[in-house]
Amino acid sequence: MHWPYPVGFAHRLGGALAPENTLAGLLLAHRLGVTAVECDVQLSADGVAVIAHDAELERTTSGNGALAAHTAAQLLQLDAGRHHHPAFAGEALPSLQQLATTLRRLGMAVNLELKPAGDARQMGQLCAAQIRQHWQGAALLPLVSSFSAEALLGVRETAPELPLALLVDELNPALVAQAQALGCRALHVCHRALSAAWVAQLHGLGLAVMAWTVNQPQEMLCLRQWGVDMLCSDRPDRFDPAWAA
C-alpha cells in the first residue's frame, strides 16, 4: 500500500516546543526539518474554521468561555502565546485559511483533527467545504481525522476526495469495522493500544496506522519496526530525519 504522508507529525503544530496550535509552533517544526503536522479544528460562532484544541478558551488563550460562542473576528484577536512563555506574547490563534496558506507555502503535510462542539455531522460538512476551498489544487490533501464518526460522515458527504482517519483510544473489531464503513484510509490509535499483530492486521485491511502521542525515541523506533506508518509527537525534535520523507 502506497502511503503519501510523511512518518513524523508534530502534535498540535509544534508539540511541546511552542504554544500549541499556533503558527509559531508550525514554523518551529519546519525549522527542525519536520514536514508534517497535526492540529485541531473547531468552528467559530459564525461558522469559520479555526485552529484550537479546547472547547473553552482559558487554558491556551487570553479569552474566556466557550470558543463556539465567539466570532472568528473575536477569536483571531486573542493572545494564544503568552500561556506557553512570555516570549510568545501576542501570538494569534490562527484560522484554517491562515494555516493552509502557510502550510502550502512551506510544502508541508497536515492532519486536521475535527473537534465538533455541536452538531457533529454539520460541523464535518462545513469544515470539509472550507478545507476543499483552502487546499484547492494542492498536490497532497489534508488527512482529516476525528473521534466523531458523525463528523467524518459529514466530511465524506461534502468532500469525498478528502482522506479520512478515525481516532481511537483502543482497538477492537467494532471500531475497525466502523472505520471501514466510513471509508477511512487510516486509523489513528493511542500508541499504548498498538502491537505488531494489530499493525499487521490493519495493514491487511488496507488501513494505514498513526500512533499518538509518542514522545520517547525508543518507543518511536519500536512502533516503526512494527510497521506503523505515522508517528504523532510532542517532541518533533526527536524524530529521525528520514521520517520527513
C-alpha positions in Angstrom: 0.0 0.0 0.0 1.5 3.3 -1.1 1.0 5.9 1.7 1.8 9.5 0.6 2.2 11.2 4.0 5.5 11.5 6.0 6.2 9.5 9.1 6.7 12.3 11.6 3.9 14.6 12.6 4.3 17.4 15.1 1.4 17.3 17.6 -0.7 20.5 17.7 1.7 22.1 15.1 4.8 22.5 17.3 4.4 19.9 20.1 5.7 20.9 23.5 8.3 23.3 22.0 6.0 26.2 21.3 2.4 27.4 22.0 0.1 24.7 20.8 -1.9 25.1 17.6 -0.1 28.3 16.6 1.8 29.3 13.5 4.9 29.9 15.8 4.8 26.2 16.6 4.4 25.3 12.9 7.4 27.5 11.9 9.5 25.9 14.7 8.6 22.4 13.4 9.6 23.5 9.9 12.9 24.8 11.1 13.6 21.4 12.7 13.1 19.7 9.3 9.6 18.3 10.1 7.4 18.1 7.0 4.1 17.1 8.6 2.0 18.5 11.4 -1.2 17.6 13.3 -3.7 20.2 14.7 -7.2 20.7 15.9 -10.1 22.4 14.1 -13.2 23.9 15.6 -15.9 26.3 14.3 -16.5 29.8 15.5 -19.9 31.2 16.2 -20.1 32.4 12.6 -19.0 29.1 11.1 -15.3 29.9 10.4 -12.8 27.1 11.0 -10.1 28.0 13.5 -7.2 26.1 15.0 -7.7 25.3 18.7 -7.9 22.2 20.9 -10.1 23.1 23.9 -13.8 23.8 23.8 -13.0 26.5 26.4 -10.6 29.4 25.8 -9.0 29.9 29.2 -6.2 27.3 29.1 -4.4 28.4 25.9 -5.6 31.9 25.1 -6.3 35.3 26.7 -10.1 34.7 26.1 -12.8 33.3 28.3 -15.7 31.0 27.8 -16.7 28.7 25.0 -14.8 29.0 21.7 -18.0 28.3 19.8 -19.7 31.3 21.4 -17.2 33.7 19.8 -17.0 35.0 16.2 -13.9 34.4 14.1 -13.0 38.1 14.4 -13.1 37.9 18.2 -11.1 34.7 18.3 -8.3 35.8 15.9 -7.6 38.8 18.2 -6.8 36.6 21.2 -3.3 36.0 22.5 -2.5 32.3 22.1 1.2 32.5 23.0 1.7 34.1 26.4 0.4 31.0 28.3 3.4 29.0 26.9 6.1 31.6 27.6 6.2 35.4 27.6 8.5 35.3 24.6 5.4 34.2 22.6 3.1 37.0 23.8 0.9 38.3 21.1 1.0 35.1 19.0 -2.5 34.8 17.5 -4.9 31.9 17.3 -4.9 31.0 13.6 -7.7 30.4 11.2 -7.8 27.4 9.0 -7.2 29.7 6.0 -4.1 31.2 7.6 -2.8 27.7 8.4 -3.4 26.5 4.8 -1.6 29.5 3.3 1.5 28.8 5.5 1.5 25.1 5.1 1.2 25.3 1.3 3.9 27.9 1.1 6.2 25.7 3.1 5.2 22.5 1.3 4.1 20.7 4.5 1.5 18.0 5.0 -1.2 18.2 7.7 -3.6 16.0 9.7 -6.6 18.1 10.7 -8.5 16.7 13.7 -12.1 17.9 13.8 -13.4 18.6 17.2 -17.2 19.2 17.0 -18.9 21.2 19.7 -22.5 20.9 18.5 -24.0 19.1 15.5 -21.0 16.9 14.5 -22.3 16.0 11.1 -22.9 19.6 10.2 -19.6 20.6 11.5 -17.9 18.0 9.3 -19.8 19.3 6.3 -18.9 23.0 7.0 -15.2 22.1 7.6 -15.0 20.0 4.5 -16.2 22.8 2.4 -13.6 25.1 3.8 -10.8 22.5 3.6 -11.6 22.0 -0.1 -11.5 25.7 -0.7 -8.2 26.4 1.1 -6.4 23.4 -0.4 -7.8 23.7 -4.0 -5.3 22.3 -6.4 -2.9 21.0 -3.7 -0.8 18.0 -4.6 -1.4 16.4 -1.2 -4.7 17.0 0.5 -5.1 17.2 4.3 -5.7 13.9 6.2 -8.9 14.6 8.1 -9.4 12.7 11.4 -11.9 12.8 14.3 -13.1 10.7 17.2 -16.5 11.6 15.9 -17.8 9.2 13.3 -20.6 11.7 12.5 -18.1 14.5 11.8 -16.2 12.2 9.4 -19.5 11.2 7.7 -20.2 14.9 7.2 -16.8 15.3 5.5 -17.3 12.3 3.3 -20.7 13.7 2.2 -19.4 17.1 1.3 -15.8 16.4 0.0 -15.4 12.7 -0.7 -11.9 13.3 -2.1 -10.6 14.1 1.4 -8.8 11.1 3.0 -10.3 10.2 6.4 -9.0 8.7 9.6 -10.9 7.5 12.7 -9.3 8.4 16.0 -9.5 5.7 18.7 -8.2 5.2 22.3 -8.3 1.4 21.9 -8.6 -1.2 19.3 -11.4 -3.7 18.8 -13.2 -5.3 15.8 -16.2 -2.9 16.2 -14.0 0.2 15.8 -12.1 -1.2 12.9 -15.4 -2.1 11.2 -16.6 1.5 11.9 -13.5 2.9 10.2 -14.1 0.7 7.2 -17.8 1.7 7.0 -16.8 5.3 6.9 -14.4 4.7 4.1 -11.4 5.7 6.2 -7.9 5.3 4.8 -6.2 5.3 8.2 -6.8 4.5 11.9 -5.2 6.8 14.4 -4.5 4.9 17.6 -3.2 5.6 21.1 0.3 4.2 20.9 -0.2 2.1 24.0 -3.0 0.2 22.3 -0.9 -1.0 19.4 1.1 -4.2 18.8 2.9 -5.7 15.9 -0.1 -8.0 15.3 -2.6 -5.2 15.3 -0.5 -3.2 12.8 -0.2 -6.2 10.5 -4.0 -6.8 10.7 -4.8 -3.2 9.9 -2.4 -3.1 7.0 -4.1 -6.3 5.8 -7.4 -4.4 5.7 -5.8 -1.6 3.7 -5.6 0.8 6.6 -2.6 3.0 7.4 -1.8 3.5 11.1 -0.8 6.6 13.0 0.4 6.2 16.6 -0.3 9.1 19.0 1.1 10.7 21.1 4.5 9.1 21.3 7.4 11.1 22.7 10.2 8.6 23.7 12.7 7.8 20.9 12.8 4.1 21.9 9.0 3.8 21.6 9.1 5.6 18.2 11.7 3.1 16.9 9.7 0.1 18.2 6.5 1.4 16.5 8.3 1.9 13.3 9.7 -1.6 13.5 6.1 -2.9 13.8 5.3 -1.0 10.6 3.4 2.0 11.9 3.1 4.5 9.1 2.9 7.7 11.1 4.0 9.0 14.5 2.4 12.0 16.2 4.6 13.5 18.8 5.0 16.4 21.2 8.8 16.1 20.7 9.3 16.5 16.9 12.9 17.4 17.8 13.4 13.7 18.5 12.3 12.5 15.0 14.7 10.6 12.8 15.5 13.0 9.9 14.5 10.2 7.5 10.9 10.4 8.7 10.5 13.8 7.0 10.4 12.0 3.6 
